[in-house]
Amino acid sequence: MRDIPDLLDSLRRTPNILSQLVDTIPQQKLDLRRGEGFWTIAEHVSHLAEVQPMLLQRIERFLKEEHPEFIPYLPGQGEEEPETPARLEMASALEQFTTCRLRQLELLKGLDQGTWRRTGTHPEYEAYSLYILVRHILMHDHWHMYRIEELWLTRDAYLTRL
């Protein structure tokens, strides 16, 4: 857990990285669907914005509850879940992402090692703690940002099929 300052710094930097990435993408590329089952760039950005309140709530639960039990969030699965995220206006999505990220960071600032080690139960994972959640948030952000760049720049023959 020696990387906690790096994780927090990276989480703090992610909104600007995401905003700059989106700003470089031509508008006509934002809603281009590259294939069956592919999300658009705008849907990836919208998803990143939409999941931040849920992630904030998970952080809050780790801080308030002894051993919280979580249920998986699986977009596109379930009777009422659309297959793709609702498309938000990009400036609003980026603002929502940034605002929520700042609230997350405020909660995480100055926590002691014992708090970082707090564990919970999540059926998808063999181990789950506040530390793992925070690292997961960063990896989730960057996975989607990689996918955004891939959808924008990668030629069809080289595009990753999920």
C-alpha positions as CSV (number, residue, x, y, z in Angstrom):
1,M,0.0,0.0,0.0
2,R,3.0,2.3,-0.4
3,D,1.4,3.5,-3.7
4,I,-1.6,5.2,-2.0
5,P,-0.2,8.7,-2.7
6,D,0.4,7.7,-6.3
7,L,-3.1,6.3,-6.6
8,L,-4.6,9.5,-5.2
9,D,-2.5,11.7,-7.4
10,S,-3.5,9.7,-10.5
11,L,-7.2,9.8,-9.5
12,R,-6.8,13.6,-9.1
13,R,-5.2,13.9,-12.6
14,T,-7.7,11.6,-14.4
15,P,-10.5,14.2,-15.0
16,N,-8.1,16.5,-16.9
17,I,-6.6,13.6,-18.9
18,L,-10.1,12.5,-19.8
19,S,-11.2,16.0,-20.7
20,Q,-8.2,16.7,-22.9
21,L,-8.7,13.3,-24.6
22,V,-12.3,14.1,-25.4
23,D,-11.5,17.6,-26.6
24,T,-9.1,16.2,-29.2
25,I,-11.7,13.8,-30.7
26,P,-13.6,15.2,-33.7
27,Q,-17.3,15.6,-32.9
28,Q,-18.4,13.3,-35.7
29,K,-16.4,10.4,-34.1
30,L,-18.2,10.7,-30.7
31,D,-21.3,8.7,-31.7
32,L,-19.7,6.4,-34.3
33,R,-20.5,2.8,-33.4
34,R,-17.6,0.7,-34.7
35,G,-19.4,-2.6,-34.7
36,E,-21.9,-4.9,-33.1
37,G,-21.7,-4.8,-29.3
38,F,-19.3,-1.8,-29.4
39,W,-20.0,1.2,-27.3
40,T,-19.4,4.6,-28.8
41,I,-16.9,7.0,-27.5
42,A,-19.7,9.2,-26.1
43,E,-21.1,6.1,-24.3
44,H,-17.8,5.4,-22.7
45,V,-17.5,8.9,-21.4
46,S,-21.1,8.8,-20.2
47,H,-20.5,5.6,-18.4
48,L,-17.5,7.0,-16.7
49,A,-19.6,9.9,-15.4
50,E,-22.6,7.7,-14.5
51,V,-20.6,5.2,-12.3
52,Q,-18.8,7.8,-10.2
53,P,-21.7,8.3,-7.7
54,M,-21.9,4.5,-7.2
55,L,-18.2,4.4,-6.6
56,L,-18.5,7.4,-4.2
57,Q,-21.2,5.5,-2.3
58,R,-18.9,2.4,-2.1
59,I,-16.1,4.6,-0.6
60,E,-18.6,6.0,1.9
61,R,-19.8,2.5,2.9
62,F,-16.2,1.5,3.6
63,L,-15.8,4.5,5.9
64,K,-19.1,3.9,7.7
65,E,-19.7,0.1,7.8
66,E,-17.6,-2.6,9.5
67,H,-17.6,-5.0,6.6
68,P,-19.8,-3.8,3.8
69,E,-21.3,-6.3,1.3
70,F,-21.6,-5.1,-2.2
71,I,-23.6,-6.3,-5.2
72,P,-22.0,-6.2,-8.7
73,Y,-22.8,-3.4,-11.1
74,L,-23.1,-4.9,-14.5
75,P,-24.1,-2.4,-17.2
76,G,-26.2,-3.8,-20.0
77,Q,-27.3,-6.8,-17.9
78,G,-30.6,-7.3,-16.2
79,E,-34.2,-6.7,-17.4
80,E,-34.3,-3.0,-17.0
81,E,-30.7,-2.2,-18.0
82,P,-30.1,-0.8,-21.5
83,E,-27.3,-2.6,-23.5
84,T,-25.4,0.7,-23.8
85,P,-25.1,3.7,-21.5
86,A,-27.4,6.6,-21.9
87,R,-25.6,9.3,-24.0
88,L,-24.9,12.4,-21.9
89,E,-23.9,15.7,-23.3
90,M,-20.1,15.6,-23.2
91,A,-19.5,18.8,-21.2
92,S,-22.1,17.7,-18.6
93,A,-20.6,14.2,-18.4
94,L,-17.1,15.5,-17.9
95,E,-18.3,18.0,-15.3
96,Q,-20.2,15.2,-13.4
97,F,-17.1,13.0,-13.6
98,T,-14.9,15.8,-12.2
99,T,-17.3,16.9,-9.5
100,C,-17.8,13.4,-8.2
101,R,-14.1,12.6,-8.4
102,L,-13.3,15.6,-6.2
103,R,-15.8,14.4,-3.6
104,Q,-14.2,10.9,-3.7
105,L,-10.7,12.4,-3.2
106,E,-12.0,14.5,-0.3
107,L,-13.2,11.4,1.5
108,L,-9.9,9.6,0.9
109,K,-7.7,12.4,2.0
110,G,-5.7,11.7,5.1
111,L,-7.0,8.2,5.9
112,D,-4.9,6.0,8.1
113,Q,-3.5,2.6,7.1
114,G,-6.2,0.8,9.1
115,T,-8.9,2.5,7.2
116,W,-7.3,1.7,3.9
117,R,-7.2,-2.0,4.9
118,R,-10.9,-2.2,5.7
119,T,-12.4,-5.1,3.9
120,G,-15.7,-5.9,2.4
121,T,-17.4,-8.6,0.4
122,H,-18.0,-8.4,-3.3
123,P,-19.1,-11.6,-5.2
124,E,-17.0,-10.8,-8.2
125,Y,-13.7,-10.6,-6.3
126,E,-11.7,-13.0,-4.1
127,A,-10.6,-10.1,-2.0
128,Y,-12.1,-6.6,-1.6
129,S,-11.0,-3.6,0.5
130,L,-11.0,0.1,0.3
131,Y,-7.5,0.0,-1.1
132,I,-8.5,-2.5,-3.8
133,L,-11.6,-0.4,-4.7
134,V,-9.5,2.8,-5.1
135,R,-7.0,1.0,-7.3
136,H,-10.0,-0.5,-9.2
137,I,-11.5,3.0,-9.8
138,L,-8.2,4.1,-11.4
139,M,-7.8,1.1,-13.6
140,H,-11.5,1.3,-14.6
141,D,-11.0,5.0,-15.6
142,H,-7.9,4.2,-17.6
143,W,-9.4,1.1,-19.3
144,H,-12.2,3.2,-20.6
145,M,-9.9,6.0,-21.7
146,Y,-7.8,3.5,-23.5
147,R,-10.9,2.1,-25.2
148,I,-12.0,5.7,-26.2
149,E,-8.6,6.3,-27.8
150,E,-8.7,2.9,-29.5
151,L,-12.2,3.6,-30.9
152,W,-11.1,6.9,-32.2
153,L,-7.7,6.0,-33.8
154,T,-7.4,2.3,-34.4
155,R,-8.1,0.9,-37.9
156,D,-10.9,-1.7,-38.1
157,A,-8.5,-4.7,-38.6
158,Y,-6.7,-3.9,-35.3
159,L,-9.6,-2.9,-33.2
160,T,-10.0,-5.1,-30.0
161,R,-13.1,-7.2,-30.0
162,L,-14.5,-7.7,-26.6
